[in-house]
Amino acid sequence: MIGGSGERKTLRLVAKYGDAANLFAGPNAGPDVVKAKLDVLSRHCDREGTDYDRIRKTILYVGPLQLDSPGGKEFAEEMARYADLGVQEVHVMPFGPDPVEFVRGLGAHVIPAVTNT
């Protein structure tokens, strides 16, 4: 797995050597930004002779999350937009002062919403 969003070097290295790409996502890098990065990766794969579909697409979501019931549903809906782009896995960073409470909020409100999407 190679992580990063650099279009000239990082994504070229993913196309040449990587089995997985981990792109940054969040409030400042939404699905449109990730789609543009995946399009760049696809072009690099064409140039390198790499099967684009064999590369696992993942994101690291960095940003505040509303982890109550409505917020969990909104997050699940946003993640569905990434899934439509071919993103297969989402990593989230604990945001806020209490990482344990963050994980509890994911378990209580986000996971059920994702399961039902």
N, CA, C and O atoms as a MOPAC input file, in Angstrom:
PM7 MOZYME 1SCF
protein

 N      0.85800 1    -1.17700 1     0.00000 1
 C      0.00000 1     0.00000 1     0.00000 1
 C      0.89500 1     1.22700 1     0.00000 1
 O      1.84400 1     1.33700 1     0.77600 1
 N      0.56600 1     2.12700 1    -0.88100 1
 C      1.25500 1     3.40400 1    -0.93600 1
 C      0.21200 1     4.47700 1    -0.65600 1
 O     -0.82800 1     4.53000 1    -1.31300 1
 N      0.49600 1     5.32800 1     0.32000 1
 C     -0.44100 1     6.36600 1     0.71300 1
 C      0.02600 1     7.73700 1     0.27400 1
 O      1.21500 1     8.05500 1     0.32500 1
 N     -0.91800 1     8.53300 1    -0.15400 1
 C     -0.63200 1     9.89600 1    -0.56500 1
 C     -1.44100 1    10.26400 1    -1.78400 1
 O     -2.12000 1     9.42700 1    -2.37900 1
 N     -1.36000 1    11.52900 1    -2.14500 1
 C     -2.19600 1    12.01300 1    -3.24600 1
 C     -1.40800 1    12.75200 1    -4.31600 1
 O     -1.99900 1    13.36700 1    -5.20300 1
 N     -0.09300 1    12.70200 1    -4.24700 1
 C      0.71800 1    13.38900 1    -5.24500 1
 C      0.50500 1    12.79100 1    -6.62300 1
 O      0.67500 1    11.58800 1    -6.82100 1
 N      0.13600 1    13.62400 1    -7.56200 1
 C     -0.24900 1    13.12700 1    -8.88600 1
 C      0.93400 1    12.73900 1    -9.76000 1
 O      0.81700 1    11.82600 1   -10.57700 1
 N      2.06600 1    13.41000 1    -9.60900 1
 C      3.19700 1    13.12500 1   -10.49700 1
 C      4.07200 1    11.98000 1    -9.99300 1
 O      4.55200 1    11.17100 1   -10.78700 1
 N      4.28000 1    11.90700 1    -8.68200 1
 C      5.17900 1    10.87700 1    -8.16300 1
 C      4.42700 1     9.75800 1    -7.43700 1
 O      4.53800 1     8.58800 1    -7.80400 1
 N      3.67900 1    10.11900 1    -6.42700 1
 C      3.06900 1     9.10000 1    -5.57900 1
 C      2.13200 1     8.18800 1    -6.36500 1
 O      2.24700 1     6.96600 1    -6.27800 1
 N      1.21800 1     8.75800 1    -7.12000 1
 C      0.27000 1     7.92700 1    -7.85400 1
 C      0.95800 1     7.15600 1    -8.98800 1
 O      0.50600 1     6.07300 1    -9.35900 1
 N      2.03100 1     7.69900 1    -9.53000 1
 C      2.81400 1     6.95600 1   -10.52500 1
 C      3.47900 1     5.75400 1    -9.87000 1
 O      3.52200 1     4.67000 1   -10.45200 1
 N      4.00400 1     5.94700 1    -8.64600 1
 C      4.60800 1     4.83200 1    -7.92000 1
 C      3.57600 1     3.75800 1    -7.58000 1
 O      3.88400 1     2.56700 1    -7.63000 1
 N      2.36600 1     4.16700 1    -7.23900 1
 C      1.29400 1     3.19100 1    -6.99900 1
 C      1.07100 1     2.36700 1    -8.26100 1
 O      0.97600 1     1.14100 1    -8.19800 1
 N      0.98900 1     3.03700 1    -9.40000 1
 C      0.74100 1     2.32600 1   -10.65700 1
 C      1.87700 1     1.36000 1   -10.98700 1
 O      1.64800 1     0.29500 1   -11.56000 1
 N      3.08200 1     1.73200 1   -10.62900 1
 C      4.23700 1     0.90600 1   -10.98400 1
 C      4.48800 1    -0.21700 1    -9.97300 1
 O      4.80700 1    -1.34000 1   -10.36400 1
 N      4.34600 1     0.08000 1    -8.67700 1
 C      4.75200 1    -0.87700 1    -7.65100 1
 C      3.65400 1    -1.30200 1    -6.67800 1
 O      3.80000 1    -2.32000 1    -6.00100 1
 N      2.58500 1    -0.56500 1    -6.59400 1
 C      1.62400 1    -0.75900 1    -5.50800 1
 C      0.56400 1    -1.81200 1    -5.77000 1
 O      0.19300 1    -2.09500 1    -6.90900 1
 N      0.09400 1    -2.37700 1    -4.67500 1
 C     -1.07600 1    -3.25200 1    -4.70100 1
 C     -2.30800 1    -2.50600 1    -4.20200 1
 O     -3.44300 1    -2.92600 1    -4.42900 1
 N     -2.05900 1    -1.37500 1    -3.51100 1
 C     -3.15400 1    -0.59000 1    -2.95500 1
 C     -2.74600 1     0.87400 1    -2.89400 1
 O     -1.57500 1     1.20500 1    -2.70600 1
 N     -3.73300 1     1.73700 1    -3.05600 1
 C     -3.54400 1     3.18500 1    -2.94100 1
 C     -4.40100 1     3.67500 1    -1.79700 1
 O     -5.58100 1     3.33700 1    -1.70800 1
 N     -3.81300 1     4.47200 1    -0.92000 1
 C     -4.56500 1     5.07300 1     0.18000 1
 C     -4.55400 1     6.58500 1    -0.01600 1
 O     -3.52000 1     7.23500 1     0.14400 1
 N     -5.71100 1     7.13400 1    -0.36200 1
 C     -5.84800 1     8.55500 1    -0.64900 1
 C     -6.45000 1     9.27400 1     0.55300 1
 O     -7.15400 1     8.67300 1     1.36400 1
 N     -6.16300 1    10.56600 1     0.65400 1
 C     -6.73600 1    11.38500 1     1.72100 1
 C     -8.14400 1    11.81600 1     1.32800 1
 O     -8.40400 1    12.16300 1     0.17500 1
 N     -9.04300 1    11.78900 1     2.29900 1
 C    -10.41500 1    12.22800 1     2.09100 1
 C    -10.87200 1    12.96100 1     3.33900 1
 O    -10.28500 1    12.81500 1     4.41100 1
 N    -11.91500 1    13.74300 1     3.19100 1
 C    -12.46000 1    14.49200 1     4.31700 1
 C    -13.16200 1    15.72400 1     3.81800 1
 O    -13.44500 1    15.84300 1     2.62600 1
 N    -13.45000 1    16.64600 1     4.71700 1
 C    -14.18600 1    17.84900 1     4.33000 1
 C    -13.50400 1    18.65000 1     3.21300 1
 O    -14.18600 1    19.27400 1     2.40100 1
 N    -12.18900 1    18.64000 1     3.16600 1
 C    -11.46600 1    19.39700 1     2.13600 1
 C    -11.06200 1    18.55300 1     0.93300 1
 O    -10.48400 1    19.07600 1    -0.02000 1
 N    -11.35200 1    17.27600 1     0.96300 1
 C    -11.01800 1    16.37300 1    -0.14400 1
 C    -12.14600 1    15.36500 1    -0.27100 1
 O    -12.00100 1    14.19800 1     0.09200 1
 N    -13.26700 1    15.83100 1    -0.79000 1
 C    -14.45100 1    14.99100 1    -0.90700 1
 C    -14.38800 1    14.04800 1    -2.08800 1
 O    -13.34200 1    13.90700 1    -2.72100 1
 N    -15.50600 1    13.39900 1    -2.39000 1
 C    -15.54400 1    12.42200 1    -3.47000 1
 C    -15.07700 1    12.96000 1    -4.83100 1
 O    -14.47800 1    12.21600 1    -5.60700 1
 N    -15.33800 1    14.22100 1    -5.12600 1
 C    -14.88600 1    14.77500 1    -6.41000 1
 C    -13.36200 1    14.82500 1    -6.48600 1
 O    -12.78000 1    14.54600 1    -7.53500 1
 N    -12.72100 1    15.17800 1    -5.38000 1
 C    -11.25600 1    15.21900 1    -5.33900 1
 C    -10.69900 1    13.80500 1    -5.46000 1
 O     -9.74600 1    13.57300 1    -6.20400 1
 N    -11.28600 1    12.86700 1    -4.73600 1
 C    -10.82000 1    11.48000 1    -4.80200 1
 C    -11.02000 1    10.91800 1    -6.19900 1
 O    -10.15800 1    10.19700 1    -6.70000 1
 N    -12.13800 1    11.23200 1    -6.83600 1
 C    -12.36000 1    10.77000 1    -8.21200 1
 C    -11.27300 1    11.29200 1    -9.14100 1
 O    -10.76900 1    10.54600 1    -9.98000 1
 N    -10.90600 1    12.55500 1    -9.00500 1
 C     -9.85200 1    13.12800 1    -9.84500 1
 C     -8.52700 1    12.39500 1    -9.62200 1
 O     -7.79500 1    12.13400 1   -10.57600 1
 N     -8.21700 1    12.06400 1    -8.37000 1
 C     -6.98300 1    11.33100 1    -8.06500 1
 C     -7.02500 1     9.92600 1    -8.66300 1
 O     -6.02200 1     9.44200 1    -9.18700 1
 N     -8.18200 1     9.27300 1    -8.58400 1
 C     -8.30500 1     7.93900 1    -9.16600 1
 C     -8.19300 1     7.98100 1   -10.68800 1
 O     -7.66000 1     7.05200 1   -11.29600 1
 N     -8.68400 1     9.03900 1   -11.29900 1
 C     -8.52400 1     9.20300 1   -12.74900 1
 C     -7.04900 1     9.34100 1   -13.11700 1
 O     -6.59800 1     8.77300 1   -14.11100 1
 N     -6.30400 1    10.09100 1   -12.31900 1
 C     -4.85300 1    10.22700 1   -12.54100 1
 C     -4.18000 1     8.86100 1   -12.39000 1
 O     -3.34300 1     8.47600 1   -13.20600 1
 N     -4.55700 1     8.13900 1   -11.33900 1
 C     -3.99100 1     6.80800 1   -11.12400 1
 C     -4.28700 1     5.89600 1   -12.31200 1
 O     -3.41600 1     5.13800 1   -12.74100 1
 N     -5.47500 1     5.96000 1   -12.83200 1
 C     -5.84300 1     5.14300 1   -13.99600 1
 C     -4.96200 1     5.45500 1   -15.20100 1
 O     -4.52800 1     4.54900 1   -15.91100 1
 N     -4.70400 1     6.73000 1   -15.42500 1
 C     -3.83800 1     7.11200 1   -16.55700 1
 C     -2.40700 1     6.61300 1   -16.34000 1
 O     -1.76200 1     6.14800 1   -17.28000 1
 N     -1.91400 1     6.70800 1   -15.10600 1
 C     -0.58200 1     6.17100 1   -14.80100 1
 C     -0.56000 1     4.65700 1   -15.03800 1
 O      0.41700 1     4.12900 1   -15.57100 1
 N     -1.61900 1     3.96700 1   -14.65000 1
 C     -1.69100 1     2.51800 1   -14.87200 1
 C     -1.63300 1     2.20600 1   -16.36000 1
 O     -0.94400 1     1.27300 1   -16.77100 1
 N     -2.34700 1     2.97500 1   -17.16600 1
 C     -2.29300 1     2.77100 1   -18.62400 1
 C     -0.86600 1     2.90500 1   -19.13400 1
 O     -0.41400 1     2.08500 1   -19.93200 1
 N     -0.15000 1     3.93400 1   -18.67800 1
 C      1.23300 1     4.15200 1   -19.13100 1
 C      2.18500 1     3.06700 1   -18.64400 1
 O      3.13700 1     2.71400 1   -19.34000 1
 N      1.92500 1     2.53200 1   -17.43600 1
 C      2.81600 1     1.51900 1   -16.85600 1
 C      2.44300 1     0.10200 1   -17.28000 1
 O      3.18300 1    -0.84400 1   -17.01000 1
 N      1.30000 1    -0.04500 1   -17.94100 1
 C      0.84400 1    -1.38600 1   -18.31100 1
 C      0.30400 1    -2.17100 1   -17.11900 1
 O      0.36500 1    -3.40000 1   -17.09400 1
 N     -0.22300 1    -1.45100 1   -16.13400 1
 C     -0.75800 1    -2.05700 1   -14.91200 1
 C     -2.27600 1    -2.13800 1   -14.99500 1
 O     -2.93100 1    -1.20200 1   -15.45600 1
 N     -2.82600 1    -3.24700 1   -14.55200 1
 C     -4.27600 1    -3.39900 1   -14.49100 1
 C     -4.80900 1    -2.54000 1   -13.33600 1
 O     -4.60700 1    -2.87500 1   -12.16900 1
 N     -5.47300 1    -1.46300 1   -13.65500 1
 C     -6.01200 1    -0.53100 1   -12.65500 1
 C     -6.92500 1    -1.25000 1   -11.66200 1
 O     -6.92300 1    -0.92800 1   -10.47400 1
 N     -7.69500 1    -2.20900 1   -12.13500 1
 C     -8.66000 1    -2.89700 1   -11.27400 1
 C     -8.00500 1    -3.77700 1   -10.21900 1
 O     -8.65200 1    -4.12900 1    -9.23300 1
 N     -6.74200 1    -4.13900 1   -10.40000 1
 C     -6.07600 1    -4.97300 1    -9.39800 1
 C     -5.57400 1    -4.16000 1    -8.19900 1
 O     -5.20200 1    -4.72900 1    -7.17300 1
 N     -5.56500 1    -2.84600 1    -8.33000 1
 C     -5.11000 1    -1.98200 1    -7.24200 1
 C     -6.28000 1    -1.70400 1    -6.30000 1
 O     -7.33200 1    -1.21600 1    -6.71400 1
 N     -6.07300 1    -2.02200 1    -5.03700 1
 C     -7.10800 1    -1.77400 1    -4.02400 1
 C     -7.15000 1    -0.27500 1    -3.73300 1
 O     -6.11300 1     0.34900 1    -3.50500 1
 N     -8.34400 1     0.29300 1    -3.74300 1
 C     -8.51700 1     1.72300 1    -3.49100 1
 C     -9.04900 1     1.92800 1    -2.08100 1
 O    -10.10800 1     1.41300 1    -1.72300 1
 N     -8.30100 1     2.69100 1    -1.28200 1
 C     -8.69400 1     2.97300 1     0.09200 1
 C     -8.58600 1     4.47500 1     0.33500 1
 O     -7.90700 1     5.19300 1    -0.39900 1
 N     -9.27200 1     4.93200 1     1.38200 1
 C     -9.14800 1     6.33400 1     1.77900 1
 C     -8.87800 1     6.41700 1     3.27700 1
 O     -9.28700 1     5.55900 1     4.05900 1
 N     -8.18000 1     7.47200 1     3.63900 1
 C     -8.02300 1     7.86100 1     5.04500 1
 C     -8.88400 1     9.10500 1     5.22000 1
 O     -8.56300 1    10.17000 1     4.69300 1
 N     -9.98000 1     8.96500 1     5.96300 1
 C    -10.89200 1    10.08400 1     6.19000 1
 C    -10.42800 1    10.83900 1     7.42300 1
 O    -10.41000 1    10.29400 1     8.52700 1
 N    -10.05800 1    12.08000 1     7.23200 1
 C     -9.56600 1    12.91300 1     8.32700 1
 C    -10.47500 1    14.13400 1     8.42700 1
 O    -10.53100 1    14.95300 1     7.51000 1
 N    -11.17100 1    14.24500 1     9.52500 1
 C    -12.03700 1    15.39200 1     9.73500 1
 C    -13.02000 1    15.10300 1    10.84100 1
 O    -13.17300 1    13.95700 1    11.26300 1
 N    -13.68600 1    16.13800 1    11.31200 1
 C    -14.66900 1    15.93200 1    12.37200 1
 C    -15.87000 1    15.14800 1    11.85400 1
 O    -16.29800 1    15.31700 1    10.71200 1
 N    -16.39500 1    14.29900 1    12.70800 1
 C    -17.57900 1    13.51000 1    12.36500 1
 C    -18.63100 1    13.71500 1    13.44100 1
 O    -18.31900 1    13.71100 1    14.63200 1
 N    -19.86700 1    13.89400 1    13.02600 1
 C    -20.98500 1    13.89400 1    13.96500 1
 C    -21.29500 1    12.43200 1    14.21200 1
 O    -21.75900 1    11.73800 1    13.30800 1
 N    -21.05200 1    11.95800 1    15.40200 1
 C    -21.22700 1    10.53400 1    15.67300 1
 C    -22.49200 1    10.23400 1    16.46200 1
 O    -22.53500 1     9.28500 1    17.24400 1
 N    -23.52800 1    11.05200 1    16.25300 1
 C    -24.83000 1    10.71400 1    16.80100 1
 C    -25.60100 1     9.99500 1    15.69700 1
 O    -25.05200 1     9.74700 1    14.62400 1
 N    -26.83900 1     9.66600 1    15.94200 1
 C    -27.59600 1     8.87900 1    14.97600 1
 C    -27.73800 1     9.56100 1    13.60800 1
 O    -27.44000 1     8.92400 1    12.59800 1
 N    -28.18400 1    10.83800 1    13.52600 1
 C    -28.27300 1    11.46800 1    12.20700 1
 C    -26.89400 1    11.63200 1    11.54800 1
 O    -26.76300 1    11.47600 1    10.33400 1
 N    -25.88500 1    11.94100 1    12.33800 1
 C    -24.54300 1    12.10400 1    11.79500 1
 C    -23.98300 1    10.80600 1    11.25400 1
 O    -23.28500 1    10.80600 1    10.24000 1
 N    -24.28000 1     9.70100 1    11.91600 1
 C    -23.83700 1     8.39500 1    11.43000 1
 C    -24.44900 1     8.07100 1    10.08500 1
 O    -23.78400 1     7.52300 1     9.20700 1
 N    -25.73400 1     8.41400 1     9.92400 1
 C    -26.41500 1     8.17800 1     8.63800 1
 C    -25.79700 1     9.04700 1     7.54800 1
 O    -25.58100 1     8.57300 1     6.43200 1
 N    -25.51100 1    10.30400 1     7.85000 1
 C    -24.89600 1    11.20100 1     6.86100 1
 C    -23.51600 1    10.70000 1     6.44700 1
 O    -23.16700 1    10.73800 1     5.26700 1
 N    -22.73400 1    10.23300 1     7.41500 1
 C    -21.40400 1     9.71100 1     7.11400 1
 C    -21.51400 1     8.46700 1     6.22800 1
 O    -20.75900 1     8.32000 1     5.26700 1
 N    -22.44500 1     7.58000 1     6.54700 1
 C    -22.65000 1     6.37700 1     5.73600 1
 C    -23.03200 1     6.74700 1     4.30400 1
 O    -22.55700 1     6.12000 1     3.35700 1
 N    -23.87700 1     7.75100 1     4.13900 1
 C    -24.26500 1     8.18000 1     2.79500 1
 C    -23.06900 1     8.75100 1     2.03300 1
 O    -22.92400 1     8.51200 1     0.83400 1
 N    -22.20800 1     9.50800 1     2.73200 1
 C    -21.00600 1    10.03700 1     2.08300 1
 C    -20.07000 1     8.90300 1     1.68400 1
 O    -19.47600 1     8.93700 1     0.60600 1
 N    -19.93600 1     7.90500 1     2.54000 1
 C    -19.05300 1     6.77500 1     2.22700 1
 C    -19.57800 1     5.98400 1     1.02800 1
 O    -18.80000 1     5.41100 1     0.26600 1
 N    -20.90200 1     5.95800 1     0.86800 1
 C    -21.48300 1     5.29500 1    -0.30600 1
 C    -21.03700 1     5.99400 1    -1.59000 1
 O    -20.84800 1     5.33800 1    -2.61500 1
 N    -20.86900 1     7.30400 1    -1.54600 1
 C    -20.38100 1     8.03300 1    -2.72800 1
 C    -18.94900 1     7.61300 1    -3.06800 1
 O    -18.59700 1     7.48700 1    -4.24100 1
 N    -18.12300 1     7.39500 1    -2.03300 1
 C    -16.76400 1     6.90400 1    -2.28400 1
 C    -16.80100 1     5.48000 1    -2.83800 1
 O    -16.04300 1     5.13900 1    -3.74700 1
 N    -17.68700 1     4.65400 1    -2.28400 1
 C    -17.80700 1     3.27300 1    -2.77300 1
 C    -18.18800 1     3.25800 1    -4.24700 1
 O    -17.71300 1     2.41300 1    -5.00600 1
 N    -19.04100 1     4.19000 1    -4.65200 1
 C    -19.42500 1     4.27800 1    -6.06900 1
 C    -18.23100 1     4.58400 1    -6.96900 1
 O    -18.25600 1     4.28500 1    -8.16300 1
 N    -17.17900 1     5.18300 1    -6.39300 1
 C    -15.96500 1     5.48900 1    -7.15100 1
 C    -15.00800 1     4.30000 1    -7.20800 1
 O    -14.02100 1     4.32400 1    -7.94300 1
 N    -15.30500 1     3.25900 1    -6.42600 1
 C    -14.42600 1     2.10100 1    -6.37700 1
 C    -13.61100 1     1.99700 1    -5.10500 1
 O    -12.77200 1     1.10500 1    -4.97900 1
 N    -13.84600 1     2.90000 1    -4.15700 1
 C    -13.13800 1     2.82300 1    -2.88000 1
 C    -13.66100 1     1.60000 1    -2.13200 1
 O    -14.86600 1     1.42000 1    -1.96200 1
 N    -12.71600 1     0.76300 1    -1.69000 1
 C    -13.08100 1    -0.50700 1    -1.06900 1
 C    -12.91500 1    -0.52500 1     0.44300 1
 O    -13.42500 1    -1.42100 1     1.11500 1
 N    -12.21200 1     0.45000 1     0.97500 1
 C    -11.92000 1     0.44300 1     2.40400 1
 C    -11.76200 1     1.88200 1     2.88700 1
 O    -11.20600 1     2.72700 1     2.18700 1
 N    -12.26100 1     2.14500 1     4.09200 1
 C    -12.17600 1     3.47800 1     4.68500 1
 C    -11.48900 1     3.36300 1     6.04600 1
 O    -11.86200 1     2.53600 1     6.87800 1
 N    -10.49600 1     4.19500 1     6.24900 1
 C     -9.83500 1     4.31800 1     7.54100 1
 C    -10.24000 1     5.67400 1     8.10900 1
 O    -10.26200 1     6.66600 1     7.38100 1
 N    -10.55700 1     5.72700 1     9.37900 1
 C    -10.90200 1     7.00000 1    10.01900 1
 C     -9.93300 1     7.25900 1    11.16200 1
 O     -9.47000 1     6.33300 1    11.82800 1
 N     -9.63900 1     8.52200 1    11.37500 1
 C     -8.76600 1     8.93800 1    12.46800 1
 C     -9.63900 1     9.46900 1    13.59900 1
 O    -10.55100 1    10.26000 1    13.35800 1
 N     -9.36800 1     9.04100 1    14.82900 1
 C    -10.11900 1     9.62100 1    15.94800 1
 C     -9.95700 1    11.13800 1    15.95400 1
 O     -8.84500 1    11.65700 1    15.86100 1
 N    -11.05400 1    11.82100 1    16.06100 1
 C    -11.05500 1    13.27700 1    16.02200 1
 C    -11.66000 1    13.76500 1    17.32200 1
 O    -12.78200 1    13.39000 1    17.66300 1
 N    -10.95400 1    14.57200 1    18.02900 1
 C    -11.45900 1    15.09800 1    19.29100 1
 C    -10.62700 1    14.59600 1    20.45900 1
 O     -9.66500 1    13.84900 1    20.28100 1
 N    -11.00700 1    15.01300 1    21.64200 1
 C    -10.16100 1    14.73400 1    22.81000 1
 C    -10.26100 1    13.30300 1    23.34600 1
 O     -9.37700 1    12.87000 1    24.08500 1
 N    -11.31400 1    12.56200 1    22.99300 1
 C    -11.52600 1    11.24200 1    23.59100 1
 C    -11.64000 1    10.17100 1    22.51100 1
 O    -12.72500 1     9.95700 1    21.97000 1
 N    -10.52600 1     9.48800 1    22.18700 1
 C    -10.57300 1     8.47800 1    21.13200 1
 C    -11.49400 1     7.30700 1    21.45300 1
 O    -12.07000 1     6.71300 1    20.54200 1
 N    -11.64300 1     6.96400 1    22.72600 1
 C    -12.53200 1     5.86000 1    23.09100 1
 C    -13.97600 1     6.22700 1    22.77500 1
 O    -14.72300 1     5.40700 1    22.24100 1
 N    -14.37100 1     7.45300 1    23.10200 1
 C    -15.73100 1     7.90200 1    22.80100 1
 C    -15.95400 1     7.96800 1    21.28300 1
 O    -17.04800 1     7.67700 1    20.79900 1
 N    -14.92400 1     8.34600 1    20.55100 1
 C    -14.99600 1     8.37100 1    19.09000 1
 C    -15.32300 1     6.97300 1    18.56200 1
 O    -16.21900 1     6.81500 1    17.73200 1
 N    -14.60300 1     5.96900 1    19.03800 1
 C    -14.82600 1     4.59100 1    18.57800 1
 C    -16.20800 1     4.11000 1    19.00000 1
 O    -16.87700 1     3.41200 1    18.23800 1
 N    -16.64100 1     4.46900 1    20.19400 1
 C    -17.99400 1     4.09600 1    20.62700 1
 C    -19.05300 1     4.70100 1    19.70000 1
 O    -20.02600 1     4.03700 1    19.34300 1
 N    -18.85500 1     5.97300 1    19.31200 1
 C    -19.79400 1     6.62300 1    18.39400 1
 C    -19.82700 1     5.94100 1    17.03900 1
 O    -20.88900 1     5.79500 1    16.43500 1
 N    -18.65600 1     5.52100 1    16.56000 1
 C    -18.62500 1     4.77000 1    15.29300 1
 C    -19.43400 1     3.48500 1    15.42200 1
 O    -20.25300 1     3.16100 1    14.56200 1
 N    -19.19200 1     2.76200 1    16.50900 1
 C    -19.88200 1     1.48800 1    16.70500 1
 C    -21.38000 1     1.63900 1    16.89000 1
 O    -22.15400 1     0.82300 1    16.39000 1
 N    -21.79200 1     2.66700 1    17.59900 1
 C    -23.20800 1     2.83900 1    17.91500 1
 C    -24.01500 1     3.43100 1    16.75800 1
 O    -25.17700 1     3.07100 1    16.56800 1
 N    -23.40500 1     4.34100 1    15.97600 1
 C    -24.20800 1     5.07900 1    15.00300 1
 C    -23.75000 1     4.94000 1    13.55200 1
 O    -24.58000 1     4.95900 1    12.64300 1
 N    -22.46300 1     4.80200 1    13.32400 1
 C    -21.97400 1     4.74300 1    11.94000 1
 C    -22.06700 1     3.31800 1    11.40200 1
 O    -22.59900 1     3.10600 1    10.31200 1
 N    -21.56600 1     2.35200 1    12.14000 1
 C    -21.56300 1     0.96800 1    11.65200 1
 C    -22.96800 1     0.48700 1    11.31200 1
 O    -23.15600 1    -0.08900 1    10.24100 1
 N    -23.97400 1     0.69900 1    12.17900 1
 C    -25.32700 1     0.28000 1    11.78800 1
 C    -25.82900 1     0.99600 1    10.52900 1
 O    -26.52500 1     0.39400 1     9.71100 1
 N    -25.48000 1     2.27400 1    10.36900 1
 C    -25.92300 1     3.01600 1     9.19000 1
 C    -25.24500 1     2.49200 1     7.93300 1
 O    -25.88400 1     2.39500 1     6.88500 1
 N    -23.97300 1     2.15400 1     8.01800 1
 C    -23.24800 1     1.59800 1     6.85900 1
 C    -23.80700 1     0.22000 1     6.50700 1
 O    -23.95800 1    -0.11900 1     5.33400 1
 N    -24.10600 1    -0.55700 1     7.52600 1
 C    -24.64800 1    -1.90900 1     7.31200 1
 C    -25.97900 1    -1.85600 1     6.59900 1
 O    -26.30500 1    -2.75200 1     5.82000 1
 N    -26.75100 1    -0.81600 1     6.85900 1
 C    -28.07600 1    -0.69900 1     6.25900 1
 C    -28.08100 1     0.06900 1     4.95000 1
 O    -29.15000 1     0.29500 1     4.38200 1
 N    -26.91700 1     0.47800 1     4.45100 1
 C    -26.87100 1     1.28400 1     3.23000 1
 C    -26.73100 1     0.40400 1     2.02100 1
 O    -26.67600 1     0.90200 1     0.89700 1

